[in-house]
Amino acid sequence: MDKLTYTLATPVQFTASRRVEELHFHTELKIRDLKAFDRADGPLGATLYLLAALAGEPVELIEAIAAEEYPKLLDFLRPFCHPFLGTGAS
């Protein structure tokens, strides 16, 4: 399974001992990844849970990423999961 690596413009100090500078997303979307939508409220939440599932990271890490990264992440991932990524707009 291929992985896509996204480098954060603003790294996240997720825990005292873990600084995240890159996210590694698997490129083969599975039904289990889509189950992430069940845990979310609204399209923005669903997208955050999907990003977390694709990266194999907790949703709290995705939520800690700088807001200006959000559209860049969506553009980065859109080629392989376009039908499933929301825009965050209602």
Stockholm file with secondary structure:
# STOCKHOLM 1.0

chainA/1-90         MDKLTYTLATPVQFTASRRVEELHFHTELKIRDLKAFDRADGPLGATLYLLAALAGEPVELIEAIAAEEYPKLLDFLRPFCHPFLGTGAS
#=GR chainA/1-90 SS CCEEEEEEEEEEEEETTEEEEEEEEESSCCHHHHGGGGGCSHHHHHHHHHHHHHHTSCHHHHHTSCTTHHHHHHHHHHHHHGGGCCCSCC
#=GC SS_cons        CCEEEEEEEEEEEEETTEEEEEEEEESSCCHHHHGGGGGCSHHHHHHHHHHHHHHTSCHHHHHTSCTTHHHHHHHHHHHHHGGGCCCSCC
//
